């Protein structure tokens, strides 16, 4: 029975997402802090999407 508790704890600890890794860019302040800019409806050529911004349909883009 103790091994089941150990396995449960092991799974919970290793399957939890890492907060810094999974936290996405979701507003313009976070976008600019990450070196990006907000634009709608899609990123310009030579840039890639790194998140979204506050306004619906706007993307956070960063130069490649």
Predicted model as a PDB file, atoms N, CA, C, CB and O in Angstrom, pLDDT in the B-factor column:
MODEL        1                                                                  
ATOM      1  N   UNK A   1       0.825  -1.197   0.000  1.00 68.00           N  
ATOM      2  CA  UNK A   1       0.000   0.000   0.000  1.00 68.00           C  
ATOM      3  C   UNK A   1       0.866   1.258   0.000  1.00 68.00           C  
ATOM      4  CB  UNK A   1      -0.937   0.000   1.209  1.00 68.00           C  
ATOM      5  O   UNK A   1       0.486   2.277  -0.577  1.00 68.00           O  
ATOM      6  N   UNK A   2       2.023   1.187   0.644  1.00 74.00           N  
ATOM      7  CA  UNK A   2       2.904   2.353   0.680  1.00 74.00           C  
ATOM      8  C   UNK A   2       3.447   2.668  -0.705  1.00 74.00           C  
ATOM      9  CB  UNK A   2       4.059   2.124   1.657  1.00 74.00           C  
ATOM     10  O   UNK A   2       3.660   3.831  -1.049  1.00 74.00           O  
ATOM     11  N   UNK A   3       3.666   1.643  -1.486  1.00 82.00           N  
ATOM     12  CA  UNK A   3       4.192   1.868  -2.834  1.00 82.00           C  
ATOM     13  C   UNK A   3       3.179   2.616  -3.699  1.00 82.00           C  
ATOM     14  CB  UNK A   3       4.564   0.530  -3.494  1.00 82.00           C  
ATOM     15  O   UNK A   3       3.576   3.400  -4.561  1.00 82.00           O  
ATOM     16  N   UNK A   4       1.898   2.394  -3.491  1.00 78.00           N  
ATOM     17  CA  UNK A   4       0.877   3.118  -4.247  1.00 78.00           C  
ATOM     18  C   UNK A   4       0.883   4.603  -3.908  1.00 78.00           C  
ATOM     19  CB  UNK A   4      -0.504   2.527  -3.972  1.00 78.00           C  
ATOM     20  O   UNK A   4       0.711   5.447  -4.788  1.00 78.00           O  
ATOM     21  N   UNK A   5       1.079   4.920  -2.637  1.00 76.00           N  
ATOM     22  CA  UNK A   5       1.163   6.325  -2.229  1.00 76.00           C  
ATOM     23  C   UNK A   5       2.403   6.976  -2.834  1.00 76.00           C  
ATOM     24  CB  UNK A   5       1.192   6.446  -0.686  1.00 76.00           C  
ATOM     25  O   UNK A   5       2.353   8.120  -3.285  1.00 76.00           O  
ATOM     26  N   UNK A   6       3.497   6.254  -2.844  1.00 71.00           N  
ATOM     27  CA  UNK A   6       4.730   6.764  -3.432  1.00 71.00           C  
ATOM     28  C   UNK A   6       4.550   7.015  -4.934  1.00 71.00           C  
ATOM     29  CB  UNK A   6       5.889   5.776  -3.188  1.00 71.00           C  
ATOM     30  O   UNK A   6       4.977   8.048  -5.449  1.00 71.00           O  
ATOM     31  N   UNK A   7       3.925   6.077  -5.623  1.00 70.00           N  
ATOM     32  CA  UNK A   7       3.697   6.251  -7.055  1.00 70.00           C  
ATOM     33  C   UNK A   7       2.763   7.422  -7.348  1.00 70.00           C  
ATOM     34  CB  UNK A   7       3.126   4.976  -7.649  1.00 70.00           C  
ATOM     35  O   UNK A   7       2.964   8.149  -8.320  1.00 70.00           O  
ATOM     36  N   UNK A   8       1.764   7.602  -6.526  1.00 71.00           N  
ATOM     37  CA  UNK A   8       0.844   8.724  -6.705  1.00 71.00           C  
ATOM     38  C   UNK A   8       1.580  10.051  -6.544  1.00 71.00           C  
ATOM     39  CB  UNK A   8      -0.320   8.634  -5.700  1.00 71.00           C  
ATOM     40  O   UNK A   8       1.411  10.960  -7.357  1.00 71.00           O  
ATOM     41  N   UNK A   9       2.389  10.161  -5.509  1.00 74.00           N  
ATOM     42  CA  UNK A   9       3.158  11.387  -5.281  1.00 74.00           C  
ATOM     43  C   UNK A   9       4.130  11.607  -6.442  1.00 74.00           C  
ATOM     44  CB  UNK A   9       3.929  11.314  -3.928  1.00 74.00           C  
ATOM     45  O   UNK A   9       4.279  12.730  -6.925  1.00 74.00           O  
ATOM     46  N   UNK A  10       4.774  10.560  -6.877  1.00 66.00           N  
ATOM     47  CA  UNK A  10       5.717  10.653  -7.987  1.00 66.00           C  
ATOM     48  C   UNK A  10       5.027  11.178  -9.246  1.00 66.00           C  
ATOM     49  CB  UNK A  10       6.355   9.285  -8.262  1.00 66.00           C  
ATOM     50  O   UNK A  10       5.554  12.070  -9.910  1.00 66.00           O  
ATOM     51  N   UNK A  11       3.873  10.642  -9.575  1.00 59.00           N  
ATOM     52  CA  UNK A  11       3.144  11.078 -10.764  1.00 59.00           C  
ATOM     53  C   UNK A  11       2.680  12.521 -10.647  1.00 59.00           C  
ATOM     54  CB  UNK A  11       1.953  10.176 -11.008  1.00 59.00           C  
ATOM     55  O   UNK A  11       2.776  13.280 -11.612  1.00 59.00           O  
ATOM     56  N   UNK A  12       2.184  12.905  -9.494  1.00 62.00           N  
ATOM     57  CA  UNK A  12       1.700  14.272  -9.303  1.00 62.00           C  
ATOM     58  C   UNK A  12       2.847  15.266  -9.462  1.00 62.00           C  
ATOM     59  CB  UNK A  12       1.043  14.429  -7.916  1.00 62.00           C  
ATOM     60  O   UNK A  12       2.692  16.291 -10.127  1.00 62.00           O  
ATOM     61  N   UNK A  13       3.980  14.973  -8.864  1.00 62.00           N  
ATOM     62  CA  UNK A  13       5.116  15.898  -8.912  1.00 62.00           C  
ATOM     63  C   UNK A  13       5.662  16.026 -10.335  1.00 62.00           C  
ATOM     64  CB  UNK A  13       6.229  15.428  -7.962  1.00 62.00           C  
ATOM     65  O   UNK A  13       5.967  17.134 -10.778  1.00 62.00           O  
ATOM     66  N   UNK A  14       5.787  14.936 -11.037  1.00 62.00           N  
ATOM     67  CA  UNK A  14       6.396  14.994 -12.356  1.00 62.00           C  
ATOM     68  C   UNK A  14       5.433  15.320 -13.482  1.00 62.00           C  
ATOM     69  CB  UNK A  14       7.049  13.711 -12.645  1.00 62.00           C  
ATOM     70  O   UNK A  14       5.870  15.643 -14.587  1.00 62.00           O  
ATOM     71  N   UNK A  15       4.162  15.245 -13.235  1.00 60.00           N  
ATOM     72  CA  UNK A  15       3.205  15.586 -14.275  1.00 60.00           C  
ATOM     73  C   UNK A  15       2.645  16.996 -14.143  1.00 60.00           C  
ATOM     74  CB  UNK A  15       2.083  14.604 -14.261  1.00 60.00           C  
ATOM     75  O   UNK A  15       1.913  17.455 -15.020  1.00 60.00           O  
ATOM     76  N   UNK A  16       2.979  17.682 -13.064  1.00 58.00           N  
ATOM     77  CA  UNK A  16       2.548  19.063 -12.921  1.00 58.00           C  
ATOM     78  C   UNK A  16       3.319  19.931 -13.899  1.00 58.00           C  
ATOM     79  CB  UNK A  16       2.746  19.559 -11.473  1.00 58.00           C  
ATOM     80  O   UNK A  16       4.522  19.734 -14.073  1.00 58.00           O  
ATOM     81  N   UNK A  17       2.671  20.873 -14.533  1.00 51.00           N  
ATOM     82  CA  UNK A  17       3.388  21.742 -15.469  1.00 51.00           C  
ATOM     83  C   UNK A  17       4.300  22.717 -14.727  1.00 51.00           C  
ATOM     84  CB  UNK A  17       2.395  22.516 -16.348  1.00 51.00           C  
ATOM     85  O   UNK A  17       4.009  23.139 -13.608  1.00 51.00           O  
ATOM     86  N   UNK A  18       5.380  23.053 -15.361  1.00 47.00           N  
ATOM     87  CA  UNK A  18       6.307  24.040 -14.812  1.00 47.00           C  
ATOM     88  C   UNK A  18       5.698  25.413 -15.062  1.00 47.00           C  
ATOM     89  CB  UNK A  18       7.744  23.918 -15.457  1.00 47.00           C  
ATOM     90  O   UNK A  18       5.411  25.746 -16.211  1.00 47.00           O  
ATOM     91  N   UNK A  19       5.489  26.231 -14.010  1.00 48.00           N  
ATOM     92  CA  UNK A  19       4.777  27.505 -14.184  1.00 48.00           C  
ATOM     93  C   UNK A  19       5.415  28.453 -15.191  1.00 48.00           C  
ATOM     94  CB  UNK A  19       4.679  28.198 -12.872  1.00 48.00           C  
ATOM     95  O   UNK A  19       4.697  29.062 -15.984  1.00 48.00           O  
ATOM     96  N   UNK A  20       6.712  28.597 -15.186  1.00 46.00           N  
ATOM     97  CA  UNK A  20       7.356  29.523 -16.102  1.00 46.00           C  
ATOM     98  C   UNK A  20       7.327  29.056 -17.543  1.00 46.00           C  
ATOM     99  CB  UNK A  20       8.765  29.744 -15.684  1.00 46.00           C  
ATOM    100  O   UNK A  20       7.364  29.869 -18.466  1.00 46.00           O  
ATOM    101  N   UNK A  21       7.261  27.777 -17.735  1.00 41.00           N  
ATOM    102  CA  UNK A  21       7.300  27.228 -19.085  1.00 41.00           C  
ATOM    103  C   UNK A  21       5.930  27.271 -19.748  1.00 41.00           C  
ATOM    104  CB  UNK A  21       7.817  25.799 -19.055  1.00 41.00           C  
ATOM    105  O   UNK A  21       5.832  27.526 -20.949  1.00 41.00           O  
ATOM    106  N   UNK A  22       4.884  27.028 -18.989  1.00 41.00           N  
ATOM    107  CA  UNK A  22       3.557  26.952 -19.581  1.00 41.00           C  
ATOM    108  C   UNK A  22       2.813  28.276 -19.572  1.00 41.00           C  
ATOM    109  CB  UNK A  22       2.749  25.930 -18.866  1.00 41.00           C  
ATOM    110  O   UNK A  22       1.788  28.413 -20.240  1.00 41.00           O  
ATOM    111  N   UNK A  23       3.307  29.237 -18.837  1.00 51.00           N  
ATOM    112  CA  UNK A  23       2.622  30.524 -18.808  1.00 51.00           C  
ATOM    113  C   UNK A  23       2.779  31.202 -20.159  1.00 51.00           C  
ATOM    114  CB  UNK A  23       3.173  31.425 -17.674  1.00 51.00           C  
ATOM    115  O   UNK A  23       3.899  31.527 -20.552  1.00 51.00           O  
ATOM    116  N   UNK A  24       1.703  31.421 -20.869  1.00 63.00           N  
ATOM    117  CA  UNK A  24       1.757  32.012 -22.194  1.00 63.00           C  
ATOM    118  C   UNK A  24       1.714  33.527 -22.132  1.00 63.00           C  
ATOM    119  CB  UNK A  24       0.620  31.497 -23.043  1.00 63.00           C  
ATOM    120  O   UNK A  24       1.444  34.127 -21.092  1.00 63.00           O  
ATOM    121  N   UNK A  25       1.986  34.113 -23.262  1.00 70.00           N  
ATOM    122  CA  UNK A  25       1.911  35.559 -23.391  1.00 70.00           C  
ATOM    123  C   UNK A  25       0.466  35.881 -23.737  1.00 70.00           C  
ATOM    124  CB  UNK A  25       2.917  36.113 -24.482  1.00 70.00           C  
ATOM    125  O   UNK A  25      -0.055  35.419 -24.753  1.00 70.00           O  
ATOM    126  N   UNK A  26      -0.180  36.676 -22.889  1.00 77.00           N  
ATOM    127  CA  UNK A  26      -1.593  36.924 -23.088  1.00 77.00           C  
ATOM    128  C   UNK A  26      -1.991  38.383 -23.083  1.00 77.00           C  
ATOM    129  CB  UNK A  26      -2.350  36.226 -22.059  1.00 77.00           C  
ATOM    130  O   UNK A  26      -3.173  38.687 -23.240  1.00 77.00           O  
ATOM    131  N   UNK A  27      -1.042  39.306 -22.908  1.00 81.00           N  
ATOM    132  CA  UNK A  27      -1.390  40.717 -22.963  1.00 81.00           C  
ATOM    133  C   UNK A  27      -0.235  41.525 -23.533  1.00 81.00           C  
ATOM    134  CB  UNK A  27      -1.770  41.234 -21.571  1.00 81.00           C  
ATOM    135  O   UNK A  27       0.874  41.010 -23.681  1.00 81.00           O  
ATOM    136  N   UNK A  28      -0.487  42.773 -23.850  1.00 84.00           N  
ATOM    137  CA  UNK A  28       0.504  43.585 -24.536  1.00 84.00           C  
ATOM    138  C   UNK A  28       1.713  43.904 -23.661  1.00 84.00           C  
ATOM    139  CB  UNK A  28      -0.129  44.863 -25.010  1.00 84.00           C  
ATOM    140  O   UNK A  28       2.818  44.054 -24.182  1.00 84.00           O  
ATOM    141  N   UNK A  29       1.533  44.010 -22.359  1.00 87.00           N  
ATOM    142  CA  UNK A  29       2.658  44.290 -21.464  1.00 87.00           C  
ATOM    143  C   UNK A  29       3.627  43.116 -21.453  1.00 87.00           C  
ATOM    144  CB  UNK A  29       2.159  44.586 -20.033  1.00 87.00           C  
ATOM    145  O   UNK A  29       4.837  43.306 -21.573  1.00 87.00           O  
ATOM    146  N   UNK A  30       3.100  41.906 -21.310  1.00 88.00           N  
ATOM    147  CA  UNK A  30       3.942  40.715 -21.329  1.00 88.00           C  
ATOM    148  C   UNK A  30       4.595  40.547 -22.692  1.00 88.00           C  
ATOM    149  CB  UNK A  30       3.124  39.470 -20.974  1.00 88.00           C  
ATOM    150  O   UNK A  30       5.743  40.115 -22.787  1.00 88.00           O  
ATOM    151  N   UNK A  31       3.870  40.884 -23.731  1.00 90.00           N  
ATOM    152  CA  UNK A  31       4.414  40.789 -25.082  1.00 90.00           C  
ATOM    153  C   UNK A  31       5.630  41.694 -25.241  1.00 90.00           C  
ATOM    154  CB  UNK A  31       3.343  41.153 -26.119  1.00 90.00           C  
ATOM    155  O   UNK A  31       6.673  41.252 -25.724  1.00 90.00           O  
ATOM    156  N   UNK A  32       5.506  42.948 -24.840  1.00 89.00           N  
ATOM    157  CA  UNK A  32       6.631  43.878 -24.992  1.00 89.00           C  
ATOM    158  C   UNK A  32       7.792  43.526 -24.068  1.00 89.00           C  
ATOM    159  CB  UNK A  32       6.172  45.303 -24.717  1.00 89.00           C  
ATOM    160  O   UNK A  32       8.948  43.760 -24.422  1.00 89.00           O  
ATOM    161  N   UNK A  33       7.507  42.969 -22.890  1.00 89.00           N  
ATOM    162  CA  UNK A  33       8.586  42.544 -21.991  1.00 89.00           C  
ATOM    163  C   UNK A  33       9.398  41.410 -22.595  1.00 89.00           C  
ATOM    164  CB  UNK A  33       8.017  42.111 -20.643  1.00 89.00           C  
ATOM    165  O   UNK A  33      10.580  41.259 -22.286  1.00 89.00           O  
ATOM    166  N   UNK A  34       8.770  40.609 -23.459  1.00 89.00           N  
ATOM    167  CA  UNK A  34       9.459  39.506 -24.119  1.00 89.00           C  
ATOM    168  C   UNK A  34      10.046  39.915 -25.469  1.00 89.00           C  
ATOM    169  CB  UNK A  34       8.508  38.343 -24.305  1.00 89.00           C  
ATOM    170  O   UNK A  34      10.444  39.056 -26.256  1.00 89.00           O  
ATOM    171  N   UNK A  35      10.102  41.196 -25.738  1.00 92.00           N  
ATOM    172  CA  UNK A  35      10.704  41.684 -26.972  1.00 92.00           C  
ATOM    173  C   UNK A  35       9.813  41.590 -28.184  1.00 92.00           C  
ATOM    174  CB  UNK A  35      11.939  40.946 -27.238  1.00 92.00           C  
ATOM    175  O   UNK A  35      10.300  41.591 -29.314  1.00 92.00           O  
ATOM    176  N   UNK A  36       8.511  41.508 -27.967  1.00 92.00           N  
ATOM    177  CA  UNK A  36       7.577  41.377 -29.069  1.00 92.00           C  
ATOM    178  C   UNK A  36       6.763  42.635 -29.295  1.00 92.00           C  
ATOM    179  CB  UNK A  36       6.661  40.222 -28.827  1.00 92.00           C  
ATOM    180  O   UNK A  36       6.925  43.637 -28.599  1.00 92.00           O  
ATOM    181  N   UNK A  37       5.886  42.561 -30.281  1.00 93.00           N  
ATOM    182  CA  UNK A  37       4.978  43.657 -30.588  1.00 93.00           C  
ATOM    183  C   UNK A  37       3.624  43.074 -30.985  1.00 93.00           C  
ATOM    184  CB  UNK A  37       5.552  44.561 -31.721  1.00 93.00           C  
ATOM    185  O   UNK A  37       3.550  41.974 -31.533  1.00 93.00           O  
ATOM    186  N   UNK A  38       2.563  43.813 -30.706  1.00 93.00           N  
ATOM    187  CA  UNK A  38       1.212  43.355 -31.020  1.00 93.00           C  
ATOM    188  C   UNK A  38       0.807  43.839 -32.400  1.00 93.00           C  
ATOM    189  CB  UNK A  38       0.208  43.844 -29.964  1.00 93.00           C  
ATOM    190  O   UNK A  38       1.024  44.995 -32.764  1.00 93.00           O  
ATOM    191  N   UNK A  39       0.217  42.936 -33.153  1.00 91.00           N  
ATOM    192  CA  UNK A  39      -0.233  43.274 -34.493  1.00 91.00           C  
ATOM    193  C   UNK A  39      -1.449  42.411 -34.830  1.00 91.00           C  
ATOM    194  CB  UNK A  39       0.911  43.071 -35.539  1.00 91.00           C  
ATOM    195  O   UNK A  39      -1.604  41.309 -34.304  1.00 91.00           O  
ATOM    196  N   UNK A  40      -2.308  42.923 -35.711  1.00 89.00           N  
ATOM    197  CA  UNK A  40      -3.494  42.187 -36.105  1.00 89.00           C  
ATOM    198  C   UNK A  40      -3.567  42.182 -37.620  1.00 89.00           C  
ATOM    199  CB  UNK A  40      -4.777  42.802 -35.482  1.00 89.00           C  
ATOM    200  O   UNK A  40      -3.171  43.191 -38.204  1.00 89.00           O  
ATOM    201  N   UNK A  41      -4.009  41.204 -38.286  1.00 89.00           N  
ATOM    202  CA  UNK A  41      -4.504  39.903 -37.859  1.00 89.00           C  
ATOM    203  C   UNK A  41      -3.415  38.833 -37.788  1.00 89.00           C  
ATOM    204  CB  UNK A  41      -5.586  39.451 -38.789  1.00 89.00           C  
ATOM    205  O   UNK A  41      -3.612  37.813 -37.128  1.00 89.00           O  
ATOM    206  N   UNK A  42      -2.257  39.038 -38.457  1.00 89.00           N  
ATOM    207  CA  UNK A  42      -1.203  38.031 -38.397  1.00 89.00           C  
ATOM    208  C   UNK A  42       0.161  38.708 -38.397  1.00 89.00           C  
ATOM    209  CB  UNK A  42      -1.318  37.045 -39.579  1.00 89.00           C  
ATOM    210  O   UNK A  42       0.278  39.900 -38.682  1.00 89.00           O  
ATOM    211  N   UNK A  43       1.179  37.937 -38.076  1.00 92.00           N  
ATOM    212  CA  UNK A  43       2.539  38.474 -37.988  1.00 92.00           C  
ATOM    213  C   UNK A  43       3.071  38.824 -39.375  1.00 92.00           C  
ATOM    214  CB  UNK A  43       3.475  37.464 -37.298  1.00 92.00           C  
ATOM    215  O   UNK A  43       2.686  38.226 -40.381  1.00 92.00           O  
ATOM    216  N   UNK A  44       3.959  39.802 -39.398  1.00 91.00           N  
ATOM    217  CA  UNK A  44       4.586  40.229 -40.636  1.00 91.00           C  
ATOM    218  C   UNK A  44       5.593  39.189 -41.104  1.00 91.00           C  
ATOM    219  CB  UNK A  44       5.263  41.589 -40.456  1.00 91.00           C  
ATOM    220  O   UNK A  44       6.083  38.396 -40.300  1.00 91.00           O  
ATOM    221  N   UNK A  45       5.906  39.185 -42.398  1.00 94.00           N  
ATOM    222  CA  UNK A  45       6.964  38.279 -42.868  1.00 94.00           C  
ATOM    223  C   UNK A  45       8.285  38.609 -42.156  1.00 94.00           C  
ATOM    224  CB  UNK A  45       7.135  38.388 -44.422  1.00 94.00           C  
ATOM    225  O   UNK A  45       8.615  39.779 -41.965  1.00 94.00           O  
ATOM    226  N   UNK A  46       9.018  37.598 -41.776  1.00 94.00           N  
ATOM    227  CA  UNK A  46      10.271  37.796 -41.052  1.00 94.00           C  
ATOM    228  C   UNK A  46      10.090  37.831 -39.549  1.00 94.00           C  
ATOM    229  CB  UNK A  46      10.921  39.063 -41.500  1.00 94.00           C  
ATOM    230  O   UNK A  46      11.043  38.080 -38.810  1.00 94.00           O  
ATOM    231  N   UNK A  47       8.871  37.584 -39.092  1.00 94.00           N  
ATOM    232  CA  UNK A  47       8.619  37.531 -37.647  1.00 94.00           C  
ATOM    233  C   UNK A  47       7.806  36.274 -37.344  1.00 94.00           C  
ATOM    234  CB  UNK A  47       7.865  38.820 -37.151  1.00 94.00           C  
ATOM    235  O   UNK A  47       7.174  35.696 -38.228  1.00 94.00           O  
ATOM    236  N   UNK A  48       7.838  35.870 -36.090  1.00 93.00           N  
ATOM    237  CA  UNK A  48       7.090  34.682 -35.691  1.00 93.00           C  
ATOM    238  C   UNK A  48       6.187  35.008 -34.517  1.00 93.00           C  
ATOM    239  CB  UNK A  48       8.042  33.528 -35.333  1.00 93.00           C  
ATOM    240  O   UNK A  48       6.476  35.909 -33.730  1.00 93.00           O  
ATOM    241  N   UNK A  49       5.095  34.272 -34.403  1.00 93.00           N  
ATOM    242  CA  UNK A  49       4.146  34.493 -33.316  1.00 93.00           C  
ATOM    243  C   UNK A  49       4.668  33.843 -32.050  1.00 93.00           C  
ATOM    244  CB  UNK A  49       2.750  33.939 -33.675  1.00 93.00           C  
ATOM    245  O   UNK A  49       5.049  32.672 -32.051  1.00 93.00           O  
ATOM    246  N   UNK A  50       4.685  34.627 -30.949  1.00 91.00           N  
ATOM    247  CA  UNK A  50       5.117  34.090 -29.660  1.00 91.00           C  
ATOM    248  C   UNK A  50       3.995  34.114 -28.632  1.00 91.00           C  
ATOM    249  CB  UNK A  50       6.310  34.874 -29.139  1.00 91.00           C  
ATOM    250  O   UNK A  50       4.189  33.688 -27.493  1.00 91.00           O  
ATOM    251  N   UNK A  51       2.825  34.608 -29.021  1.00 89.00           N  
ATOM    252  CA  UNK A  51       1.691  34.649 -28.099  1.00 89.00           C  
ATOM    253  C   UNK A  51       0.552  35.444 -28.690  1.00 89.00           C  
ATOM    254  CB  UNK A  51       2.104  35.244 -26.757  1.00 89.00           C  
ATOM    255  O   UNK A  51       0.502  35.696 -29.894  1.00 89.00           O  
ATOM    256  N   UNK A  52      -0.365  35.837 -27.819  1.00 89.00           N  
ATOM    257  CA  UNK A  52      -1.487  36.676 -28.221  1.00 89.00           C  
ATOM    258  C   UNK A  52      -1.491  37.935 -27.377  1.00 89.00           C  
ATOM    259  CB  UNK A  52      -2.830  35.920 -28.086  1.00 89.00           C  
ATOM    260  O   UNK A  52      -0.828  38.003 -26.342  1.00 89.00           O  
ATOM    261  N   UNK A  53      -2.242  38.932 -27.825  1.00 89.00           N  
ATOM    262  CA  UNK A  53      -2.365  40.188 -27.081  1.00 89.00           C  
ATOM    263  C   UNK A  53      -3.790  40.334 -26.550  1.00 89.00           C  
ATOM    264  CB  UNK A  53      -1.989  41.402 -27.976  1.00 89.00           C  
ATOM    265  O   UNK A  53      -4.641  39.474 -26.779  1.00 89.00           O  
ATOM    266  N   UNK A  54      -4.035  41.418 -25.851  1.00 84.00           N  
ATOM    267  CA  UNK A  54      -5.308  41.625 -25.172  1.00 84.00           C  
ATOM    268  C   UNK A  54      -6.501  41.672 -26.126  1.00 84.00           C  
ATOM    269  CB  UNK A  54      -5.253  42.897 -24.378  1.00 84.00           C  
ATOM    270  O   UNK A  54      -7.557  41.112 -25.835  1.00 84.00           O  
ATOM    271  N   UNK A  55      -6.331  42.329 -27.241  1.00 81.00           N  
ATOM    272  CA  UNK A  55      -7.445  42.484 -28.177  1.00 81.00           C  
ATOM    273  C   UNK A  55      -7.699  41.182 -28.923  1.00 81.00           C  
ATOM    274  CB  UNK A  55      -7.163  43.621 -29.173  1.00 81.00           C  
ATOM    275  O   UNK A  55      -6.751  40.485 -29.284  1.00 81.00           O  
ATOM    276  N   UNK A  56      -8.950  40.847 -29.158  1.00 83.00           N  
ATOM    277  CA  UNK A  56      -9.255  39.621 -29.899  1.00 83.00           C  
ATOM    278  C   UNK A  56      -8.673  39.664 -31.316  1.00 83.00           C  
ATOM    279  CB  UNK A  56     -10.773  39.404 -29.962  1.00 83.00           C  
ATOM    280  O   UNK A  56      -8.824  40.651 -32.035  1.00 83.00           O  
ATOM    281  N   UNK A  57      -8.015  38.586 -31.693  1.00 86.00           N  
ATOM    282  CA  UNK A  57      -7.442  38.494 -33.029  1.00 86.00           C  
ATOM    283  C   UNK A  57      -6.058  39.078 -33.179  1.00 86.00           C  
ATOM    284  CB  UNK A  57      -8.328  39.153 -33.976  1.00 86.00           C  
ATOM    285  O   UNK A  57      -5.436  38.914 -34.228  1.00 86.00           O  
ATOM    286  N   UNK A  58      -5.555  39.757 -32.160  1.00 90.00           N  
ATOM    287  CA  UNK A  58      -4.217  40.332 -32.277  1.00 90.00           C  
ATOM    288  C   UNK A  58      -3.174  39.337 -31.783  1.00 90.00           C  
ATOM    289  CB  UNK A  58      -4.118  41.653 -31.486  1.00 90.00           C  
ATOM    290  O   UNK A  58      -3.412  38.586 -30.837  1.00 90.00           O  
ATOM    291  N   UNK A  59      -2.029  39.343 -32.430  1.00 91.00           N  
ATOM    292  CA  UNK A  59      -0.955  38.405 -32.140  1.00 91.00           C  
ATOM    293  C   UNK A  59       0.250  39.131 -31.581  1.00 91.00           C  
ATOM    294  CB  UNK A  59      -0.569  37.626 -33.391  1.00 91.00           C  
ATOM    295  O   UNK A  59       0.485  40.296 -31.901  1.00 91.00           O  
ATOM    296  N   UNK A  60       1.012  38.448 -30.749  1.00 92.00           N  
ATOM    297  CA  UNK A  60       2.287  38.963 -30.263  1.00 92.00           C  
ATOM    298  C   UNK A  60       3.367  38.348 -31.146  1.00 92.00           C  
ATOM    299  CB  UNK A  60       2.517  38.625 -28.730  1.00 92.00           C  
ATOM    300  O   UNK A  60       3.531  37.129 -31.177  1.00 92.00           O  
ATOM    301  N   UNK A  61       4.099  39.191 -31.860  1.00 93.00           N  
ATOM    302  CA  UNK A  61       5.103  38.719 -32.803  1.00 93.00           C  
ATOM    303  C   UNK A  61       6.487  39.213 -32.395  1.00 93.00           C  
ATOM    304  CB  UNK A  61       4.764  39.183 -34.229  1.00 93.00           C  
ATOM    305  O   UNK A  61       6.632  40.237 -31.727  1.00 93.00           O  
ATOM    306  N   UNK A  62       7.485  38.468 -32.810  1.00 93.00           N  
ATOM    307  CA  UNK A  62       8.876  38.812 -32.520  1.00 93.00           C  
ATOM    308  C   UNK A  62       9.693  38.558 -33.780  1.00 93.00           C  
ATOM    309  CB  UNK A  62       9.434  37.986 -31.305  1.00 93.00           C  
ATOM    310  O   UNK A  62       9.474  37.572 -34.483  1.00 93.00           O  
ATOM    311  N   UNK A  63      10.640  39.459 -34.061  1.00 91.00           N  
ATOM    312  CA  UNK A  63      11.487  39.257 -35.234  1.00 91.00           C  
ATOM    313  C   UNK A  63      12.309  38.000 -35.059  1.00 91.00           C  
ATOM    314  CB  UNK A  63      12.403  40.471 -35.471  1.00 91.00           C  
ATOM    315  O   UNK A  63      12.782  37.699 -33.963  1.00 91.00           O  
ATOM    316  N   UNK A  64      12.479  37.254 -36.168  1.00 86.00           N  
ATOM    317  CA  UNK A  64      13.246  35.998 -36.141  1.00 86.00           C  
ATOM    318  C   UNK A  64      14.710  36.241 -35.914  1.00 86.00           C  
ATOM    319  CB  UNK A  64      13.060  35.231 -37.428  1.00 86.00           C  
ATOM    320  O   UNK A  64      15.493  35.293 -35.863  1.00 86.00           O  
TER     321      UNK A  64                                                      
ENDMDL                                                                          
END                                                                             
